[in-house]
């Protein structure tokens, strides 16, 4: 019984070490989207401004599902194109989507909708466009 409890405790520690919860993501400086407020939004705004100024920059966006599973977008801009590395490996509900993939896109577009600002990468190598962030207008955001 003692061995079983020790093994079970080890499994729990291992699983918690693999988790990437929103508190940790915010502390790491990620732009965190929790289907409401967006934390560290200023990091994303800086990234978009860097693109407009054709300056190299990078940012990480962590979108959480309603179940709390993260999908991580690592974006980097080299002055000409935007590289997007997608990590769905910690998202249990990713379905048939690959755990990891990469896209290269030419531009970012902001759509000002009635309730949301929607940010989409366009001119991508394998898809026409890819939405990376939706920001609700009515929520206060951590700038």
Steps between C-alpha positions, in 0.01 A plus 500: 500500500785736586663431160170568324459836676856600418450408134169687486659808660780484241248487214316803640825694530596408145162608361504829689852571372371461143202731554519857377231680695392857433666640813836366385441625144418854621809505723711388200376802302274305263200674350233287670150464354249351745180555294445838663776720628833480321805532722827664391324643195764775487752231390286424194442869425879551508546208258244640254669842518837335430354342186371840383848643557668196337699430818587148615292382796335196655205423724330197651120470509343233718134435422314288756205282408186507711636184667823683589728336244767725343582547135820700466585726206863611479524783249819655372546775247830534313426832328339334197283204602325361806590151620228327705581187699187336642520267800181307575680219684346591838148537359312174563213609275701582187326229298679417176712815506873429515670549836748740340514684170656804341379767258671793332276797421550839339279733704268546797153651462279647773124478449293739710174312549196593706612309810856387424832609362616202294866460402572278203821403323462512121706390203604180673688221326249217561174685572358830382457638851526396865331677792737537794311718749150632568463778756156584640429873501289501817762345731769683685838368398823492695720747318 
